[in-house]
Amino acid sequence: MSQFGLSSDYKYYEFELDSLDSIVSADSTQTRLNWPIFNIVTPITRIAAFKVLEVQIPFSWYTINTTNQNFTVTTTNPVQTAVTVTIPVGNYTSATLITALTTALAAATVTVTFSSLTGKFTFAPAAGTISFTFGTATDNGSTNPRFILGFDGGAASASASLVAPNIAAITGPNYLYINSRQFGNQLDVILPGGATLLGSGSAGPQIAKVCV
């Protein structure tokens, strides 16, 4: 049996984990950013090394779901303060998301456009200014669509032409991190220094980064 680069002196175990084997906790700390969770019933001790051989990511979840479909909008003409905007559940392209956003923002008469060159959305009200709010400034993006639309946490500055500061992640996250609470923090994984959800570049539970 191939040892996949490990010494033949070690025992080799191979596990196949399926989403049906996962645990989705009702704990409020468990969001769609950190599940599914797998528990191996038989403990494995004295681990020398491990390797992720294959990851398959099916398109079985909606990018916009009942957890992240809402955000708030404030306009000056007409005057609307923190009105909840709801994007219908589903998966989107830039064109279909423009249609959904135009409908959702109909009361504010907002024109929505998307630049294929910059990958950003622009929102322009017929009159006055517009501002969006996505939770607090430290919002992690699991309860609103700020990542999908390309916005930071908190309130965006009111503008007559509101351009998203970031590239829109219309199809969802670009990467999936495989984590281990037991020994992930013992591994040196290079992470972005400003990624607060990943430990700000310090050692954390991440053990592998998978391109979606």
MORAWO-V484582 format. One line per field, one symbol per residue. ss: DSSP state (A for helix, B for strand, O for the rest). phi: phi as a letter, one per 20 degrees, with the letter a starting at -180 (. if undefined). burial: 1 if it has 24 or more other C-alpha atoms within 12 Angstrom, else 0. A space follows every 10 residues. Layout:
# MORAWO-V484582
ss->???
phi->???
burial->???
This chain:
# MORAWO-V484582
ss->OOOOOOOOOO OOOOOOOOAA AOBOOOOOOO OOOOOOBOOO OOOOOOOOOO OOOOOOOOOO OOOBOOOOOB BBBBBBOOBB BBBBBBOOOB OOOAAAAAAA AAAAOAAAOB BBBBBOOOOB BBBBBOOOOB BBBBOOOOOO OOOOOAAAAO OOOBBOOOBO OBBOOOOOOO OOOOBBBBBO OOOAAAOOOO OOOOOAAAOO OOOOOBBBBB BO
phi->.felnefffe fcdcddddgf eeddfefffe dfebbfddde fefddlfeab beebcddfed cffecfeded bdcccdbffc dlefdcegfq dcdfffffff ffffdgfeld edcceffemc ecccffbmcc bdccmefdge medbefffen defneegfbf bedgfcffdf eofeccdedb ffcffededf cgfeeffdnl nefbffcadd fe
burial->0000000000 0000000000 0000000000 0111111000 0000000001 0000000000 0111100111 1111100000 0000111101 1101001101 1101100111 1111000001 1111100011 1111100001 1111111111 1110110010 1111001111 1110001111 0000000010 0000001100 0011111100 00
